[in-house]
Amino acid sequence: MLAHNDKLLVAEHEMVKGWVGKAHSHPHDQVVYVMHGRLRATCQDTAFDVEAGDTFVVRGGVEHGASAVEDLLVIDVFTTVQRGFGCLTCICFGFAAPGER
């Protein structure tokens, strides 16, 4: 986690090529910014590739998932932090929170 308050959470996530996050949804909006690498994202059965410098928004309640086409670093911004970082992260792409890896 990079920063948070009661309304926003900013997190940095690294994934290795081949990583797959299961499809899920959550009530809060999410902004994803790709720092390096390439990600294949799926939102409501529509797949698209994003790479370094690209960003996209997932509205709350929309089913989405992702996979790492290359080693990848992303910055995620979530609205309305409702849970602890570990729980939020598990919901969002199956990441382990710091200390849970």
NUVEX-453310 format. One record per atom (N, C-alpha, C): x, y, z; residue number from 1; residue in three letters; atom name. Coordinates in Angstrom, 3 decimals, padded with zeros to 6 digits, m for minus. Each point is the difference from the previous one (the first is absolute). Layout:
residues N
        px        py        pz  lumnu  pator  tivo
         X         Y         Z    NUM    Ala    CA
...
END
This chain:
residues 101
        px        py        pz  lumnu  pator  tivo
   000.847  m001.157   000.000      1    Met     N
  m000.847   001.157   000.000      1    Met    CA
   000.902   001.232   000.000      1    Met     C
  m000.318   000.941  m000.861      2    Leu     N
   000.796   001.221  m000.079      2    Leu    CA
  m000.588   001.110   000.863      2    Leu     C
  m001.327   000.107   000.004      3    Ala     N
  m000.672   001.039   000.785      3    Ala    CA
  m001.476  m000.349   000.121      3    Ala     C
  m000.643   000.520   001.044      4    His     N
  m001.443  m000.202   000.124      4    His    CA
  m000.577   000.995   000.993      4    His     C
  m001.293   000.214  m000.135      5    Asn     N
  m000.774   000.706   001.002      5    Asn    CA
  m001.353  m000.697   000.051      5    Asn     C
  m001.007   000.627   000.575      6    Asp     N
  m001.283  m000.681   000.115      6    Asp    CA
  m000.768  m000.059  m001.314      6    Asp     C
   000.477   000.661  m001.075      7    Lys     N
  m000.710   000.009  m001.278      7    Lys    CA
   000.789  m000.572  m001.172      7    Lys     C
   001.331  m000.102   000.124      8    Leu     N
   000.841  m000.471  m001.099      8    Leu    CA
   001.095  m000.917   000.502      8    Leu     C
   000.414  m000.921  m000.862      9    Leu     N
   001.155  m000.846   000.276      9    Leu    CA
   000.827  m000.067  m001.275      9    Leu     C
   001.302   000.229   000.101     10    Val     N
   000.919  m000.103  m001.133     10    Val    CA
   000.977  m001.127   000.316     10    Val     C
   000.109  m000.946  m000.934     11    Ala     N
   000.861  m001.163   000.221     11    Ala    CA
   000.830  m000.283  m001.245     11    Ala     C
   001.172  m000.553   000.215     12    Glu     N
   000.893  m000.428  m001.066     12    Glu    CA
   000.022  m001.519   000.009     12    Glu     C
  m000.168  m000.612  m001.183     13    His     N
   000.000  m001.458  m000.095     13    His    CA
   000.924  m000.453  m001.113     13    His     C
   000.804  m001.010   000.301     14    Glu     N
   000.865  m000.619  m000.995     14    Glu    CA
  m000.516  m001.399  m000.283     14    Glu     C
  m000.069  m000.367  m001.269     15    Met     N
  m000.394  m001.343  m000.408     15    Met    CA
   001.043  m000.538  m000.979     15    Met     C
   000.197  m001.290   000.014     16    Val     N
   000.934  m000.627  m000.938     16    Val    CA
  m000.776  m000.529  m001.199     16    Val     C
   000.684  m000.074  m001.129     17    Lys     N
  m000.605  m000.521  m001.229     17    Lys    CA
  m000.692  m001.324   000.304     17    Lys     C
  m001.238  m000.136  m000.456     18    Gly     N
  m000.762  m001.223   000.221     18    Gly    CA
  m000.966   000.070   001.168     18    Gly     C
   000.148   001.015   000.873     19    Trp     N
  m000.921   000.155   001.126     19    Trp    CA
  m001.413   000.220  m000.526     19    Trp     C
  m000.991  m000.622   000.658     20    Val     N
  m001.402   000.161  m000.387     20    Val    CA
  m000.815   000.336   001.243     20    Val     C
  m000.749   001.079  m000.075     21    Gly     N
  m000.913   000.387   001.074     21    Gly    CA
  m001.415  m000.398  m000.370     21    Gly     C
  m000.700  m000.646   000.926     22    Lys     N
  m001.349  m000.474  m000.313     22    Lys    CA
  m000.976   001.165  m000.169     22    Lys     C
  m001.038  m000.242  m000.798     23    Ala     N
  m001.037   001.010  m000.221     23    Ala    CA
  m000.749   000.248   001.308     23    Ala     C
  m000.320   001.259   000.253     24    His     N
  m000.662   000.392   001.237     24    His    CA
  m000.621   001.380  m000.193     24    His     C
  m000.742   000.452   000.979     25    Ser     N
  m000.489   001.378   000.015     25    Ser    CA
   000.065   000.493   001.432     25    Ser     C
  m000.076   001.302   000.178     26    His     N
  m000.017   000.614   001.323     26    His    CA
  m000.784   001.299  m000.109     26    His     C
  m000.493   000.514   001.101     27    Pro     N
  m000.876   001.172  m000.062     27    Pro    CA
   000.702   001.325  m000.301     27    Pro     C
   001.297   000.065   000.135     28    His     N
   000.715   001.256  m000.197     28    His    CA
   000.602   000.094  m001.401     28    His     C
   000.214   001.229  m000.482     29    Asp     N
   000.659   000.235  m001.283     29    Asp    CA
   001.494  m000.272   000.144     29    Asp     C
   000.630  m000.349  m001.128     30    Gln     N
   001.429  m000.299  m000.017     30    Gln    CA
   000.617   000.628  m001.243     30    Gln     C
   001.125   000.677   000.179     31    Val     N
   000.789   000.523  m001.112     31    Val    CA
   001.295  m000.802  m000.023     31    Val     C
   000.386  m000.478  m001.184     32    Val     N
   001.233  m000.777  m000.161     32    Val    CA
   000.923   000.765  m000.946     32    Val     C
   001.241   000.234   000.444     33    Tyr     N
   001.023   000.637  m000.829     33    Tyr    CA
   001.164  m000.976  m000.135     33    Tyr     C
   000.378  m000.334  m001.232     34    Val     N
   001.083  m000.952  m000.247     34    Val    CA
   001.319   000.762  m000.059     34    Val     C
   000.877  m000.286   000.979     35    Met     N
   001.319   000.642   000.051     35    Met    CA
   000.958  m000.637  m001.005     35    Met     C
   000.038  m001.328  m000.021     36    His     N
   000.789  m000.710  m001.011     36    His    CA
  m000.589  m001.377  m000.213     36    His     C
   000.300  m000.576  m001.166     37    Gly     N
  m000.534  m001.309  m000.348     37    Gly    CA
  m001.298   000.098  m000.782     37    Gly     C
  m000.675  m001.139  m000.116     38    Arg     N
  m001.255  m000.063  m000.754     38    Arg    CA
  m000.994  m000.882   000.726     38    Arg     C
  m001.229   000.458   000.053     39    Leu     N
  m001.093  m000.651   000.713     39    Leu    CA
  m001.136  m000.272  m000.968     39    Leu     C
  m000.609  m001.171   000.088     40    Arg     N
  m001.238  m000.273  m000.725     40    Arg    CA
  m001.117   000.107   001.020     40    Arg     C
  m000.898   000.950  m000.201     41    Ala     N
  m001.116   000.224   000.914     41    Ala    CA
  m001.287  m000.461  m000.662     41    Ala     C
  m000.949  m000.436   000.821     42    Thr     N
  m001.326  m000.375  m000.464     42    Thr    CA
  m001.021   000.720   000.867     42    Thr     C
  m000.896   000.726  m000.632     43    Cys     N
  m001.098   000.658   000.703     43    Cys    CA
  m001.291  m000.413  m000.689     43    Cys     C
  m000.876  m000.645   000.746     44    Gln     N
  m001.281  m000.473  m000.536     44    Gln    CA
   000.180  m000.716  m001.330     44    Gln     C
   000.865  m000.991  m000.037     45    Asp     N
   000.235  m000.847  m001.175     45    Asp    CA
   000.677   000.697  m001.179     45    Asp     C
   000.477   001.220   000.170     46    Thr     N
   000.761   000.684  m001.041     46    Thr    CA
   001.455   000.045   000.427     46    Thr     C
   000.882  m000.620  m000.808     47    Ala     N
   001.427  m000.050   000.330     47    Ala    CA
   000.741   001.090  m000.771     47    Ala     C
   001.017   000.577   000.647     48    Phe     N
   000.830   001.013  m000.645     48    Phe    CA
   001.376  m000.023   000.649     48    Phe     C
   001.010   000.396  m000.773     49    Asp     N
   001.374   000.061   000.493     49    Asp    CA
   000.344   001.439   000.375     49    Asp     C
   000.711   000.152   001.097     50    Val     N
   000.519   001.298   000.414     50    Val    CA
   001.489  m000.173   000.281     50    Val     C
   000.764   001.051  m000.276     51    Glu     N
   001.444  m000.079   000.188     51    Glu    CA
   000.497   001.256   000.691     51    Glu     C
   001.301   000.071   000.216     52    Ala     N
   000.609   001.120   000.726     52    Ala    CA
  m000.549   001.335  m000.495     52    Ala     C
  m000.468   000.812   000.954     53    Gly     N
  m000.548   001.311  m000.316     53    Gly    CA
  m001.503   000.018  m000.181     53    Gly     C
  m000.620  m001.172  m000.128     54    Asp     N
  m001.455  m000.074  m000.171     54    Asp    CA
  m000.707  m000.031   001.348     54    Asp     C
  m001.250   000.421  m000.010     55    Thr     N
  m000.825  m000.043   001.198     55    Thr    CA
  m001.427  m000.361  m000.387     55    Thr     C
  m000.741  m000.557   000.936     56    Phe     N
  m001.418  m000.265  m000.231     56    Phe    CA
  m000.734   000.036   001.334     56    Phe     C
  m001.321   000.174  m000.092     57    Val     N
  m000.851   000.094   001.179     57    Val    CA
  m000.969  m001.167   000.007     57    Val     C
  m000.178  m000.605   001.166     58    Val     N
  m001.009  m001.039   000.197     58    Val    CA
  m001.030   000.583   000.965     58    Val     C
  m001.220   000.131  m000.449     59    Arg     N
  m001.064   000.518   000.856     59    Arg    CA
  m000.384  m001.042   001.037     59    Arg     C
  m000.423   000.447   001.157     60    Gly     N
  m000.457  m000.909   001.039     60    Gly    CA
  m001.114  m000.903  m000.511     60    Gly     C
   000.039  m001.264   000.392     61    Gly     N
  m001.016  m000.965  m000.396     61    Gly    CA
   000.246  m000.695  m001.324     61    Gly     C
   001.016   000.430  m000.762     62    Val     N
   000.300  m000.600  m001.298     62    Val    CA
   000.947  m001.182   000.202     62    Val     C
  m000.381  m001.170  m000.531     63    Glu     N
   000.880  m001.165   000.100     63    Glu    CA
   001.216   000.214  m000.893     63    Glu     C
   001.191  m000.277   000.557     64    His     N
   001.243   000.195  m000.733     64    His    CA
   001.062  m000.967   000.503     64    His     C
   001.022  m000.176  m000.815     65    Gly     N
   001.136  m000.845   000.352     65    Gly    CA
   001.191   000.437  m000.823     65    Gly     C
   001.137  m000.645   000.214     66    Ala     N
   001.202   000.400  m000.724     66    Ala    CA
   001.012  m001.135  m000.014     66    Ala     C
   000.944   000.107  m000.932     67    Ser     N
   001.137  m000.920  m000.034     67    Ser    CA
   001.220   000.768  m000.494     67    Ser     C
   001.173  m000.450   000.436     68    Ala     N
   001.253   000.661  m000.361     68    Ala    CA
   000.555  m000.626  m001.275     68    Ala     C
  m000.002   000.775  m001.082     69    Val     N
   000.570  m000.443  m001.271     69    Val    CA
   001.519   000.065   000.081     69    Val     C
   000.511   000.963   000.774     70    Glu     N
   001.426   000.171   000.295     70    Glu    CA
   000.120   000.298   001.490     70    Glu     C
   001.223  m000.058   000.537     71    Asp     N
   000.195   000.488   001.367     71    Asp    CA
  m000.575   001.412   000.041     71    Asp     C
  m000.594   000.360   001.125     72    Leu     N
  m000.884   001.149   000.014     72    Leu    CA
   000.056   000.731   001.330     72    Leu     C
  m000.082   001.324  m000.048     73    Leu     N
  m000.161   000.821   001.193     73    Leu    CA
  m001.159   000.950  m000.249     73    Leu     C
  m001.002  m000.015   000.889     74    Val     N
  m001.147   000.887  m000.136     74    Val    CA
  m000.198   000.808   001.275     74    Val     C
  m000.614   001.154  m000.168     75    Ile     N
  m000.477   000.805   001.115     75    Ile    CA
  m001.522  m000.081  m000.043     75    Ile     C
  m000.609  m000.424   001.100     76    Asp     N
  m001.451  m000.077   000.122     76    Asp    CA
  m000.475   001.078   000.958     76    Asp     C
  m001.089   000.655  m000.368     77    Val     N
  m000.657   000.960   000.884     77    Val    CA
  m001.426  m000.480   000.196     77    Val     C
  m000.401  m000.161   001.255     78    Phe     N
  m001.344  m000.461   000.332     78    Phe    CA
  m000.736   001.081   000.770     78    Phe     C
  m001.293   000.146  m000.295     79    Thr     N
  m000.839   000.934   000.753     79    Thr    CA
  m000.661  m000.730   001.159     79    Thr     C
  m000.380   000.758   001.002     80    Thr     N
  m000.746  m000.496   001.153     80    Thr    CA
   000.628  m001.259   000.591     80    Thr     C
   001.080   000.177   000.695     81    Val     N
   000.662  m001.112   000.671     81    Val    CA
  m000.905  m000.473   001.126     81    Val     C
  m000.506  m001.225  m000.123     82    Gln     N
  m000.954  m000.517   000.969     82    Gln    CA
   000.590  m001.061   000.907     82    Gln     C
   001.168  m000.502  m000.333     83    Arg     N
   000.605  m001.092   000.759     83    Arg    CA
   001.479   000.278   000.182     83    Arg     C
   000.643  m000.852   000.780     84    Gly     N
   001.448   000.094   000.141     84    Gly    CA
   000.674  m000.309  m001.320     84    Gly     C
   001.209   000.456  m000.166     85    Phe     N
   000.723  m000.160  m001.264     85    Phe    CA
   000.085  m001.455  m000.430     85    Phe     C
   000.289  m000.908   000.919     86    Gly     N
   000.114  m001.414  m000.367     86    Gly    CA
  m001.275  m000.541  m000.605     86    Gly     C
  m001.142   000.302   000.609     87    Cys     N
  m001.287  m000.480  m000.509     87    Cys    CA
  m000.308   000.622  m001.352     87    Cys     C
   000.206   001.307  m000.126     88    Leu     N
  m000.269   000.683  m001.254     88    Leu    CA
   000.846  m000.594  m001.114     88    Leu     C
   001.258  m000.260   000.283     89    Thr     N
   000.896  m000.524  m001.016     89    Thr    CA
  m000.427  m001.388  m000.435     89    Thr     C
  m000.390  m000.834   000.919     90    Cys     N
  m000.440  m001.354  m000.353     90    Cys    CA
  m001.204   000.060  m000.925     90    Cys     C
  m000.906   000.914   000.261     91    Ile     N
  m001.186   000.145  m000.834     91    Ile    CA
   000.387   000.460  m001.394     91    Ile     C
   000.950   000.914  m000.082     92    Cys     N
   000.241   000.674  m001.256     92    Cys    CA
   000.749  m000.799  m001.052     92    Cys     C
   000.944  m000.721   000.217     93    Phe     N
   000.579  m000.859  m001.036     93    Phe    CA
   000.676  m001.203   000.622     93    Phe     C
  m000.310  m000.302   001.227     94    Gly     N
   000.619  m001.136   000.641     94    Gly    CA
   001.416   000.267   000.439     94    Gly     C
   000.396   001.254   000.171     95    Phe     N
   001.331   000.317   000.477     95    Phe    CA
   000.132  m000.328   001.473     95    Phe     C
   001.193  m000.279   000.424     96    Ala     N
   000.279  m000.128   001.433     96    Ala    CA
   000.402   001.373   000.532     96    Ala     C
  m000.485   000.322   001.157     97    Ala     N
   000.382   001.254   000.648     97    Ala    CA
   001.426  m000.125   000.520     97    Ala     C
   000.671   001.109   000.234     98    Pro     N
   001.356  m000.081   000.566     98    Pro    CA
   000.032  m000.892   001.226     98    Pro     C
   000.959  m000.891   000.068     99    Gly     N
   000.118  m000.915   001.131     99    Gly    CA
  m000.806  m001.280  m000.165     99    Gly     C
  m000.844  m000.105  m001.033    100    Glu     N
  m000.813  m001.194  m000.226    100    Glu    CA
   000.520  m000.837  m001.155    100    Glu     C
   001.136   000.395  m000.596    101    Arg     N
   000.482  m000.706  m001.197    101    Arg    CA
   000.653  m001.297   000.335    101    Arg     C
END
